[in-house]
Amino acid sequence: MVVRSVEELRRVQEGWRLTRDRKGFKMRGPGGRWERVSRDLEVVAAELYESQRSERGGRARAVGAAQGEGATVP
């Protein structure tokens, strides 16, 4: 199945994850089902993908700081 509308792409907010491969973007649902994102929606998908990456990166940085990584000691 191909995601063809912005409304379908917004399922990312319901727990779907965007991934990127050589063909473009695809989404993975909570049940493990994959759907390819239409080329027409690549700009929107790229924005959502970057926001997902920054959310995951933010959590990783917070954990690293809590463990003393990158923290400066006065």
N, CA, C and O atoms as a Maestro MAE file, in Angstrom:
{
 s_m_m2io_version
 :::
 2.0.0
}

f_m_ct {
 s_m_title
 :::
 protein
 m_atom[296] {
  # First column is atom index #
  i_m_mmod_type
  r_m_x_coord
  r_m_y_coord
  r_m_z_coord
  i_m_residue_number
  s_m_chain_name
  s_m_pdb_residue_name
  s_m_pdb_atom_name
  i_m_atomic_number
  :::
  1 25 0.843 -1.178 0.000 1 A "MET " " N  " 7
  2 3 0.000 0.000 0.000 1 A "MET " " CA " 6
  3 2 0.889 1.243 0.000 1 A "MET " " C  " 6
  4 15 1.983 1.235 0.564 1 A "MET " " O  " 8
  5 25 0.417 2.288 -0.626 2 A "VAL " " N  " 7
  6 3 1.168 3.535 -0.718 2 A "VAL " " CA " 6
  7 2 0.416 4.631 0.017 2 A "VAL " " C  " 6
  8 15 -0.790 4.801 -0.165 2 A "VAL " " O  " 8
  9 25 1.136 5.374 0.850 3 A "VAL " " N  " 7
  10 3 0.568 6.519 1.556 3 A "VAL " " CA " 6
  11 2 0.490 7.661 0.553 3 A "VAL " " C  " 6
  12 15 1.513 8.085 0.015 3 A "VAL " " O  " 8
  13 25 -0.723 8.165 0.294 4 A "ARG " " N  " 7
  14 3 -0.908 9.172 -0.745 4 A "ARG " " CA " 6
  15 2 -1.422 10.517 -0.242 4 A "ARG " " C  " 6
  16 15 -1.545 11.451 -1.033 4 A "ARG " " O  " 8
  17 25 -1.723 10.643 1.042 5 A "SER " " N  " 7
  18 3 -2.236 11.924 1.532 5 A "SER " " CA " 6
  19 2 -1.520 12.317 2.818 5 A "SER " " C  " 6
  20 15 -0.969 11.476 3.528 5 A "SER " " O  " 8
  21 25 -1.545 13.605 3.095 6 A "VAL " " N  " 7
  22 3 -0.920 14.118 4.311 6 A "VAL " " CA " 6
  23 2 -1.618 13.533 5.534 6 A "VAL " " C  " 6
  24 15 -0.973 13.270 6.549 6 A "VAL " " O  " 8
  25 25 -2.936 13.329 5.445 7 A "GLU " " N  " 7
  26 3 -3.680 12.761 6.570 7 A "GLU " " CA " 6
  27 2 -3.179 11.355 6.894 7 A "GLU " " C  " 6
  28 15 -3.038 10.999 8.064 7 A "GLU " " O  " 8
  29 25 -2.912 10.559 5.863 8 A "GLU " " N  " 7
  30 3 -2.377 9.217 6.087 8 A "GLU " " CA " 6
  31 2 -0.971 9.293 6.669 8 A "GLU " " C  " 6
  32 15 -0.596 8.484 7.517 8 A "GLU " " O  " 8
  33 25 -0.200 10.269 6.208 9 A "LEU " " N  " 7
  34 3 1.164 10.433 6.692 9 A "LEU " " CA " 6
  35 2 1.182 10.841 8.162 9 A "LEU " " C  " 6
  36 15 2.143 10.550 8.873 9 A "LEU " " O  " 8
  37 25 0.149 11.499 8.612 10 A "ARG " " N  " 7
  38 3 0.070 11.940 10.007 10 A "ARG " " CA " 6
  39 2 -0.089 10.774 10.981 10 A "ARG " " C  " 6
  40 15 -0.083 10.984 12.194 10 A "ARG " " O  " 8
  41 25 -0.232 9.545 10.470 11 A "ARG " " N  " 7
  42 3 -0.277 8.384 11.362 11 A "ARG " " CA " 6
  43 2 1.006 8.253 12.162 11 A "ARG " " C  " 6
  44 15 1.065 7.505 13.138 11 A "ARG " " O  " 8
  45 25 2.035 8.983 11.746 12 A "VAL " " N  " 7
  46 3 3.286 9.006 12.491 12 A "VAL " " CA " 6
  47 2 3.013 9.428 13.935 12 A "VAL " " C  " 6
  48 15 3.663 8.950 14.865 12 A "VAL " " O  " 8
  49 25 2.051 10.322 14.108 13 A "GLN " " N  " 7
  50 3 1.705 10.791 15.450 13 A "GLN " " CA " 6
  51 2 0.973 9.724 16.252 13 A "GLN " " C  " 6
  52 15 0.818 9.868 17.464 13 A "GLN " " O  " 8
  53 25 0.519 8.650 15.595 14 A "GLU " " N  " 7
  54 3 -0.187 7.572 16.275 14 A "GLU " " CA " 6
  55 2 0.725 6.383 16.541 14 A "GLU " " C  " 6
  56 15 0.242 5.292 16.844 14 A "GLU " " O  " 8
  57 25 2.026 6.576 16.434 15 A "GLY " " N  " 7
  58 3 2.956 5.505 16.742 15 A "GLY " " CA " 6
  59 2 3.643 4.875 15.545 15 A "GLY " " C  " 6
  60 15 4.495 4.004 15.724 15 A "GLY " " O  " 8
  61 25 3.304 5.283 14.334 16 A "TRP " " N  " 7
  62 3 3.986 4.773 13.154 16 A "TRP " " CA " 6
  63 2 5.380 5.395 13.096 16 A "TRP " " C  " 6
  64 15 5.567 6.529 13.538 16 A "TRP " " O  " 8
  65 25 6.359 4.667 12.557 17 A "ARG " " N  " 7
  66 3 7.722 5.168 12.440 17 A "ARG " " CA " 6
  67 2 8.098 5.320 10.982 17 A "ARG " " C  " 6
  68 15 7.831 4.440 10.163 17 A "ARG " " O  " 8
  69 25 8.714 6.433 10.666 18 A "LEU " " N  " 7
  70 3 9.216 6.669 9.319 18 A "LEU " " CA " 6
  71 2 10.645 6.160 9.223 18 A "LEU " " C  " 6
  72 15 11.446 6.361 10.136 18 A "LEU " " O  " 8
  73 25 10.955 5.511 8.135 19 A "THR " " N  " 7
  74 3 12.330 5.127 7.843 19 A "THR " " CA " 6
  75 2 12.639 5.577 6.428 19 A "THR " " C  " 6
  76 15 11.740 5.830 5.625 19 A "THR " " O  " 8
  77 25 13.916 5.670 6.142 20 A "ARG " " N  " 7
  78 3 14.342 6.126 4.823 20 A "ARG " " CA " 6
  79 2 15.244 5.062 4.219 20 A "ARG " " C  " 6
  80 15 16.108 4.508 4.899 20 A "ARG " " O  " 8
  81 25 15.042 4.783 2.952 21 A "ASP " " N  " 7
  82 3 15.916 3.873 2.231 21 A "ASP " " CA " 6
  83 2 16.232 4.474 0.867 21 A "ASP " " C  " 6
  84 15 15.890 5.627 0.602 21 A "ASP " " O  " 8
  85 25 16.873 3.712 0.014 22 A "ARG " " N  " 7
  86 3 17.301 4.272 -1.275 22 A "ARG " " CA " 6
  87 2 16.137 4.633 -2.187 22 A "ARG " " C  " 6
  88 15 16.309 5.417 -3.120 22 A "ARG " " O  " 8
  89 25 14.955 4.078 -1.934 23 A "LYS " " N  " 7
  90 3 13.778 4.375 -2.758 23 A "LYS " " CA " 6
  91 2 12.969 5.549 -2.230 23 A "LYS " " C  " 6
  92 15 12.076 6.038 -2.921 23 A "LYS " " O  " 8
  93 25 13.261 6.007 -1.030 24 A "GLY " " N  " 7
  94 3 12.505 7.110 -0.434 24 A "GLY " " CA " 6
  95 2 12.132 6.792 0.999 24 A "GLY " " C  " 6
  96 15 12.943 6.259 1.756 24 A "GLY " " O  " 8
  97 25 10.908 7.117 1.372 25 A "PHE " " N  " 7
  98 3 10.446 6.905 2.738 25 A "PHE " " CA " 6
  99 2 9.419 5.790 2.790 25 A "PHE " " C  " 6
  100 15 8.687 5.545 1.831 25 A "PHE " " O  " 8
  101 25 9.383 5.119 3.934 26 A "LYS " " N  " 7
  102 3 8.331 4.150 4.197 26 A "LYS " " CA " 6
  103 2 7.965 4.242 5.667 26 A "LYS " " C  " 6
  104 15 8.744 4.725 6.490 26 A "LYS " " O  " 8
  105 25 6.761 3.769 5.983 27 A "MET " " N  " 7
  106 3 6.256 3.849 7.351 27 A "MET " " CA " 6
  107 2 6.016 2.445 7.869 27 A "MET " " C  " 6
  108 15 5.571 1.563 7.135 27 A "MET " " O  " 8
  109 25 6.316 2.251 9.146 28 A "ARG " " N  " 7
  110 3 6.071 0.968 9.792 28 A "ARG " " CA " 6
  111 2 5.069 1.180 10.910 28 A "ARG " " C  " 6
  112 15 5.272 2.006 11.799 28 A "ARG " " O  " 8
  113 25 3.995 0.429 10.851 29 A "GLY " " N  " 7
  114 3 2.945 0.534 11.853 29 A "GLY " " CA " 6
  115 2 3.263 -0.255 13.100 29 A "GLY " " C  " 6
  116 15 4.194 -1.060 13.105 29 A "GLY " " O  " 8
  117 25 2.500 -0.036 14.164 30 A "PRO " " N  " 7
  118 3 2.711 -0.761 15.417 30 A "PRO " " CA " 6
  119 2 2.618 -2.282 15.247 30 A "PRO " " C  " 6
  120 15 3.263 -3.025 15.987 30 A "PRO " " O  " 8
  121 25 1.837 -2.741 14.295 31 A "GLY " " N  " 7
  122 3 1.699 -4.176 14.055 31 A "GLY " " CA " 6
  123 2 2.759 -4.747 13.138 31 A "GLY " " C  " 6
  124 15 2.742 -5.944 12.849 31 A "GLY " " O  " 8
  125 25 3.687 -3.914 12.672 32 A "GLY " " N  " 7
  126 3 4.765 -4.372 11.812 32 A "GLY " " CA " 6
  127 2 4.476 -4.250 10.328 32 A "GLY " " C  " 6
  128 15 5.279 -4.695 9.508 32 A "GLY " " O  " 8
  129 25 3.354 -3.661 9.967 33 A "ARG " " N  " 7
  130 3 2.997 -3.502 8.552 33 A "ARG " " CA " 6
  131 2 3.746 -2.308 7.948 33 A "ARG " " C  " 6
  132 15 3.822 -1.242 8.560 33 A "ARG " " O  " 8
  133 25 4.295 -2.492 6.751 34 A "TRP " " N  " 7
  134 3 5.035 -1.442 6.061 34 A "TRP " " CA " 6
  135 2 4.199 -0.838 4.951 34 A "TRP " " C  " 6
  136 15 3.459 -1.544 4.266 34 A "TRP " " O  " 8
  137 25 4.316 0.473 4.775 35 A "GLU " " N  " 7
  138 3 3.668 1.171 3.672 35 A "GLU " " CA " 6
  139 2 4.653 2.178 3.095 35 A "GLU " " C  " 6
  140 15 5.299 2.914 3.840 35 A "GLU " " O  " 8
  141 25 4.767 2.213 1.794 36 A "ARG " " N  " 7
  142 3 5.649 3.151 1.105 36 A "ARG " " CA " 6
  143 2 4.991 4.526 1.055 36 A "ARG " " C  " 6
  144 15 3.777 4.621 0.874 36 A "ARG " " O  " 8
  145 25 5.774 5.591 1.212 37 A "VAL " " N  " 7
  146 3 5.269 6.966 1.137 37 A "VAL " " CA " 6
  147 2 5.398 7.447 -0.305 37 A "VAL " " C  " 6
  148 15 6.448 7.282 -0.925 37 A "VAL " " O  " 8
  149 25 4.346 8.032 -0.831 38 A "SER " " N  " 7
  150 3 4.318 8.548 -2.196 38 A "SER " " CA " 6
  151 2 5.403 9.606 -2.396 38 A "SER " " C  " 6
  152 15 5.720 10.362 -1.478 38 A "SER " " O  " 8
  153 25 5.962 9.650 -3.587 39 A "ARG " " N  " 7
  154 3 6.982 10.665 -3.911 39 A "ARG " " CA " 6
  155 2 6.435 12.079 -3.757 39 A "ARG " " C  " 6
  156 15 7.187 13.004 -3.449 39 A "ARG " " O  " 8
  157 25 5.144 12.252 -3.966 40 A "ASP " " N  " 7
  158 3 4.527 13.573 -3.831 40 A "ASP " " CA " 6
  159 2 4.602 14.099 -2.402 40 A "ASP " " C  " 6
  160 15 4.523 15.308 -2.183 40 A "ASP " " O  " 8
  161 25 4.754 13.206 -1.432 41 A "LEU " " N  " 7
  162 3 4.761 13.600 -0.023 41 A "LEU " " CA " 6
  163 2 6.156 13.586 0.592 41 A "LEU " " C  " 6
  164 15 6.288 13.674 1.813 41 A "LEU " " O  " 8
  165 25 7.192 13.479 -0.225 42 A "GLU " " N  " 7
  166 3 8.539 13.359 0.321 42 A "GLU " " CA " 6
  167 2 8.966 14.559 1.154 42 A "GLU " " C  " 6
  168 15 9.684 14.390 2.139 42 A "GLU " " O  " 8
  169 25 8.550 15.756 0.789 43 A "VAL " " N  " 7
  170 3 8.941 16.952 1.554 43 A "VAL " " CA " 6
  171 2 8.345 16.887 2.958 43 A "VAL " " C  " 6
  172 15 9.040 17.140 3.942 43 A "VAL " " O  " 8
  173 25 7.064 16.549 3.051 44 A "VAL " " N  " 7
  174 3 6.401 16.438 4.355 44 A "VAL " " CA " 6
  175 2 6.996 15.277 5.136 44 A "VAL " " C  " 6
  176 15 7.222 15.391 6.341 44 A "VAL " " O  " 8
  177 25 7.252 14.158 4.461 45 A "ALA " " N  " 7
  178 3 7.836 12.989 5.119 45 A "ALA " " CA " 6
  179 2 9.225 13.317 5.665 45 A "ALA " " C  " 6
  180 15 9.581 12.874 6.757 45 A "ALA " " O  " 8
  181 25 10.005 14.084 4.918 46 A "ALA " " N  " 7
  182 3 11.344 14.457 5.374 46 A "ALA " " CA " 6
  183 2 11.276 15.295 6.644 46 A "ALA " " C  " 6
  184 15 12.092 15.116 7.549 46 A "ALA " " O  " 8
  185 25 10.313 16.206 6.721 47 A "GLU " " N  " 7
  186 3 10.156 17.027 7.928 47 A "GLU " " CA " 6
  187 2 9.772 16.159 9.127 47 A "GLU " " C  " 6
  188 15 10.327 16.316 10.215 47 A "GLU " " O  " 8
  189 25 8.826 15.246 8.925 48 A "LEU " " N  " 7
  190 3 8.413 14.360 10.016 48 A "LEU " " CA " 6
  191 2 9.547 13.426 10.427 48 A "LEU " " C  " 6
  192 15 9.726 13.142 11.611 48 A "LEU " " O  " 8
  193 25 10.306 12.954 9.450 49 A "TYR " " N  " 7
  194 3 11.435 12.063 9.715 49 A "TYR " " CA " 6
  195 2 12.488 12.771 10.567 49 A "TYR " " C  " 6
  196 15 13.004 12.197 11.525 49 A "TYR " " O  " 8
  197 25 12.800 14.003 10.221 50 A "GLU " " N  " 7
  198 3 13.781 14.770 10.998 50 A "GLU " " CA " 6
  199 2 13.285 15.039 12.413 50 A "GLU " " C  " 6
  200 15 14.070 15.003 13.361 50 A "GLU " " O  " 8
  201 25 11.995 15.307 12.566 51 A "SER " " N  " 7
  202 3 11.471 15.534 13.917 51 A "SER " " CA " 6
  203 2 11.534 14.254 14.740 51 A "SER " " C  " 6
  204 15 11.808 14.306 15.939 51 A "SER " " O  " 8
  205 25 11.285 13.107 14.115 52 A "GLN " " N  " 7
  206 3 11.411 11.833 14.828 52 A "GLN " " CA " 6
  207 2 12.857 11.596 15.239 52 A "GLN " " C  " 6
  208 15 13.127 11.158 16.357 52 A "GLN " " O  " 8
  209 25 13.781 11.884 14.336 53 A "ARG " " N  " 7
  210 3 15.197 11.680 14.652 53 A "ARG " " CA " 6
  211 2 15.640 12.587 15.790 53 A "ARG " " C  " 6
  212 15 16.393 12.159 16.665 53 A "ARG " " O  " 8
  213 25 15.183 13.831 15.788 54 A "SER " " N  " 7
  214 3 15.588 14.745 16.854 54 A "SER " " CA " 6
  215 2 14.982 14.330 18.189 54 A "SER " " C  " 6
  216 15 15.611 14.500 19.233 54 A "SER " " O  " 8
  217 25 13.759 13.783 18.166 55 A "GLU " " N  " 7
  218 3 13.150 13.284 19.405 55 A "GLU " " CA " 6
  219 2 13.958 12.128 19.965 55 A "GLU " " C  " 6
  220 15 14.233 12.084 21.164 55 A "GLU " " O  " 8
  221 25 14.337 11.199 19.112 56 A "ARG " " N  " 7
  222 3 15.122 10.053 19.568 56 A "ARG " " CA " 6
  223 2 16.502 10.500 20.015 56 A "ARG " " C  " 6
  224 15 17.018 9.999 21.014 56 A "ARG " " O  " 8
  225 25 17.109 11.436 19.290 57 A "GLY " " N  " 7
  226 3 18.420 11.946 19.654 57 A "GLY " " CA " 6
  227 2 18.375 12.708 20.962 57 A "GLY " " C  " 6
  228 15 19.318 12.647 21.750 57 A "GLY " " O  " 8
  229 25 17.291 13.422 21.201 58 A "GLY " " N  " 7
  230 3 17.131 14.167 22.445 58 A "GLY " " CA " 6
  231 2 17.087 13.248 23.649 58 A "GLY " " C  " 6
  232 15 17.666 13.550 24.693 58 A "GLY " " O  " 8
  233 25 16.404 12.132 23.502 59 A "ARG " " N  " 7
  234 3 16.358 11.166 24.600 59 A "ARG " " CA " 6
  235 2 17.724 10.563 24.831 59 A "ARG " " C  " 6
  236 15 18.125 10.366 25.977 59 A "ARG " " O  " 8
  237 25 18.451 10.265 23.758 60 A "ALA " " N  " 7
  238 3 19.772 9.660 23.897 60 A "ALA " " CA " 6
  239 2 20.738 10.634 24.563 60 A "ALA " " C  " 6
  240 15 21.544 10.231 25.402 60 A "ALA " " O  " 8
  241 25 20.663 11.912 24.197 61 A "ARG " " N  " 7
  242 3 21.539 12.903 24.824 61 A "ARG " " CA " 6
  243 2 21.210 13.071 26.294 61 A "ARG " " C  " 6
  244 15 22.113 13.234 27.114 61 A "ARG " " O  " 8
  245 25 19.929 13.032 26.642 62 A "ALA " " N  " 7
  246 3 19.536 13.182 28.042 62 A "ALA " " CA " 6
  247 2 20.058 12.024 28.873 62 A "ALA " " C  " 6
  248 15 20.497 12.227 30.005 62 A "ALA " " O  " 8
  249 25 20.019 10.822 28.338 63 A "VAL " " N  " 7
  250 3 20.532 9.654 29.053 63 A "VAL " " CA " 6
  251 2 22.036 9.771 29.202 63 A "VAL " " C  " 6
  252 15 22.576 9.490 30.272 63 A "VAL " " O  " 8
  253 25 22.724 10.184 28.137 64 A "GLY " " N  " 7
  254 3 24.174 10.337 28.194 64 A "GLY " " CA " 6
  255 2 24.590 11.371 29.221 64 A "GLY " " C  " 6
  256 15 25.570 11.163 29.936 64 A "GLY " " O  " 8
  257 25 23.875 12.471 29.313 65 A "ALA " " N  " 7
  258 3 24.194 13.509 30.293 65 A "ALA " " CA " 6
  259 2 23.959 13.000 31.707 65 A "ALA " " C  " 6
  260 15 24.714 13.330 32.621 65 A "ALA " " O  " 8
  261 25 22.921 12.205 31.890 66 A "ALA " " N  " 7
  262 3 22.630 11.659 33.216 66 A "ALA " " CA " 6
  263 2 23.716 10.688 33.656 66 A "ALA " " C  " 6
  264 15 23.945 10.504 34.852 66 A "ALA " " O  " 8
  265 25 24.385 10.066 32.685 67 A "GLN " " N  " 7
  266 3 25.440 9.112 33.008 67 A "GLN " " CA " 6
  267 2 26.804 9.787 33.070 67 A "GLN " " C  " 6
  268 15 27.815 9.116 33.276 67 A "GLN " " O  " 8
  269 25 26.845 11.089 32.896 68 A "GLY " " N  " 7
  270 3 28.093 11.821 33.013 68 A "GLY " " CA " 6
  271 2 28.840 12.010 31.706 68 A "GLY " " C  " 6
  272 15 29.936 12.571 31.706 68 A "GLY " " O  " 8
  273 25 28.282 11.562 30.602 69 A "GLU " " N  " 7
  274 3 28.943 11.742 29.315 69 A "GLU " " CA " 6
  275 2 28.780 13.186 28.865 69 A "GLU " " C  " 6
  276 15 27.665 13.705 28.830 69 A "GLU " " O  " 8
  277 25 29.855 13.817 28.532 70 A "GLY " " N  " 7
  278 3 29.798 15.172 28.018 70 A "GLY " " CA " 6
  279 2 29.521 16.221 29.084 70 A "GLY " " C  " 6
  280 15 29.431 17.408 28.771 70 A "GLY " " O  " 8
  281 25 29.388 15.815 30.300 71 A "ALA " " N  " 7
  282 3 29.112 16.764 31.378 71 A "ALA " " CA " 6
  283 2 30.433 17.315 31.902 71 A "ALA " " C  " 6
  284 15 31.424 16.592 32.010 71 A "ALA " " O  " 8
  285 25 30.432 18.594 32.221 72 A "THR " " N  " 7
  286 3 31.633 19.197 32.793 72 A "THR " " CA " 6
  287 2 31.487 19.248 34.304 72 A "THR " " C  " 6
  288 15 30.414 19.539 34.832 72 A "THR " " O  " 8
  289 25 32.565 18.966 34.975 73 A "VAL " " N  " 7
  290 3 32.558 18.987 36.437 73 A "VAL " " CA " 6
  291 2 33.306 20.233 36.886 73 A "VAL " " C  " 6
  292 15 34.470 20.411 36.527 73 A "VAL " " O  " 8
  293 25 32.661 21.099 37.663 74 A "PRO " " N  " 7
  294 3 33.326 22.352 38.078 74 A "PRO " " CA " 6
  295 2 34.427 22.107 39.079 74 A "PRO " " C  " 6
  296 15 35.078 23.052 39.524 74 A "PRO " " O  " 8
  :::
 }
 m_bond[295] {
  # First column is bond index #
  i_m_from
  i_m_to
  i_m_order
  :::
  1 1 2 1
  2 2 3 1
  3 3 4 2
  4 3 5 1
  5 5 6 1
  6 6 7 1
  7 7 8 2
  8 7 9 1
  9 9 10 1
  10 10 11 1
  11 11 12 2
  12 11 13 1
  13 13 14 1
  14 14 15 1
  15 15 16 2
  16 15 17 1
  17 17 18 1
  18 18 19 1
  19 19 20 2
  20 19 21 1
  21 21 22 1
  22 22 23 1
  23 23 24 2
  24 23 25 1
  25 25 26 1
  26 26 27 1
  27 27 28 2
  28 27 29 1
  29 29 30 1
  30 30 31 1
  31 31 32 2
  32 31 33 1
  33 33 34 1
  34 34 35 1
  35 35 36 2
  36 35 37 1
  37 37 38 1
  38 38 39 1
  39 39 40 2
  40 39 41 1
  41 41 42 1
  42 42 43 1
  43 43 44 2
  44 43 45 1
  45 45 46 1
  46 46 47 1
  47 47 48 2
  48 47 49 1
  49 49 50 1
  50 50 51 1
  51 51 52 2
  52 51 53 1
  53 53 54 1
  54 54 55 1
  55 55 56 2
  56 55 57 1
  57 57 58 1
  58 58 59 1
  59 59 60 2
  60 59 61 1
  61 61 62 1
  62 62 63 1
  63 63 64 2
  64 63 65 1
  65 65 66 1
  66 66 67 1
  67 67 68 2
  68 67 69 1
  69 69 70 1
  70 70 71 1
  71 71 72 2
  72 71 73 1
  73 73 74 1
  74 74 75 1
  75 75 76 2
  76 75 77 1
  77 77 78 1
  78 78 79 1
  79 79 80 2
  80 79 81 1
  81 81 82 1
  82 82 83 1
  83 83 84 2
  84 83 85 1
  85 85 86 1
  86 86 87 1
  87 87 88 2
  88 87 89 1
  89 89 90 1
  90 90 91 1
  91 91 92 2
  92 91 93 1
  93 93 94 1
  94 94 95 1
  95 95 96 2
  96 95 97 1
  97 97 98 1
  98 98 99 1
  99 99 100 2
  100 99 101 1
  101 101 102 1
  102 102 103 1
  103 103 104 2
  104 103 105 1
  105 105 106 1
  106 106 107 1
  107 107 108 2
  108 107 109 1
  109 109 110 1
  110 110 111 1
  111 111 112 2
  112 111 113 1
  113 113 114 1
  114 114 115 1
  115 115 116 2
  116 115 117 1
  117 117 118 1
  118 118 119 1
  119 119 120 2
  120 119 121 1
  121 121 122 1
  122 122 123 1
  123 123 124 2
  124 123 125 1
  125 125 126 1
  126 126 127 1
  127 127 128 2
  128 127 129 1
  129 129 130 1
  130 130 131 1
  131 131 132 2
  132 131 133 1
  133 133 134 1
  134 134 135 1
  135 135 136 2
  136 135 137 1
  137 137 138 1
  138 138 139 1
  139 139 140 2
  140 139 141 1
  141 141 142 1
  142 142 143 1
  143 143 144 2
  144 143 145 1
  145 145 146 1
  146 146 147 1
  147 147 148 2
  148 147 149 1
  149 149 150 1
  150 150 151 1
  151 151 152 2
  152 151 153 1
  153 153 154 1
  154 154 155 1
  155 155 156 2
  156 155 157 1
  157 157 158 1
  158 158 159 1
  159 159 160 2
  160 159 161 1
  161 161 162 1
  162 162 163 1
  163 163 164 2
  164 163 165 1
  165 165 166 1
  166 166 167 1
  167 167 168 2
  168 167 169 1
  169 169 170 1
  170 170 171 1
  171 171 172 2
  172 171 173 1
  173 173 174 1
  174 174 175 1
  175 175 176 2
  176 175 177 1
  177 177 178 1
  178 178 179 1
  179 179 180 2
  180 179 181 1
  181 181 182 1
  182 182 183 1
  183 183 184 2
  184 183 185 1
  185 185 186 1
  186 186 187 1
  187 187 188 2
  188 187 189 1
  189 189 190 1
  190 190 191 1
  191 191 192 2
  192 191 193 1
  193 193 194 1
  194 194 195 1
  195 195 196 2
  196 195 197 1
  197 197 198 1
  198 198 199 1
  199 199 200 2
  200 199 201 1
  201 201 202 1
  202 202 203 1
  203 203 204 2
  204 203 205 1
  205 205 206 1
  206 206 207 1
  207 207 208 2
  208 207 209 1
  209 209 210 1
  210 210 211 1
  211 211 212 2
  212 211 213 1
  213 213 214 1
  214 214 215 1
  215 215 216 2
  216 215 217 1
  217 217 218 1
  218 218 219 1
  219 219 220 2
  220 219 221 1
  221 221 222 1
  222 222 223 1
  223 223 224 2
  224 223 225 1
  225 225 226 1
  226 226 227 1
  227 227 228 2
  228 227 229 1
  229 229 230 1
  230 230 231 1
  231 231 232 2
  232 231 233 1
  233 233 234 1
  234 234 235 1
  235 235 236 2
  236 235 237 1
  237 237 238 1
  238 238 239 1
  239 239 240 2
  240 239 241 1
  241 241 242 1
  242 242 243 1
  243 243 244 2
  244 243 245 1
  245 245 246 1
  246 246 247 1
  247 247 248 2
  248 247 249 1
  249 249 250 1
  250 250 251 1
  251 251 252 2
  252 251 253 1
  253 253 254 1
  254 254 255 1
  255 255 256 2
  256 255 257 1
  257 257 258 1
  258 258 259 1
  259 259 260 2
  260 259 261 1
  261 261 262 1
  262 262 263 1
  263 263 264 2
  264 263 265 1
  265 265 266 1
  266 266 267 1
  267 267 268 2
  268 267 269 1
  269 269 270 1
  270 270 271 1
  271 271 272 2
  272 271 273 1
  273 273 274 1
  274 274 275 1
  275 275 276 2
  276 275 277 1
  277 277 278 1
  278 278 279 1
  279 279 280 2
  280 279 281 1
  281 281 282 1
  282 282 283 1
  283 283 284 2
  284 283 285 1
  285 285 286 1
  286 286 287 1
  287 287 288 2
  288 287 289 1
  289 289 290 1
  290 290 291 1
  291 291 292 2
  292 291 293 1
  293 293 294 1
  294 294 295 1
  295 295 296 2
  :::
 }
}
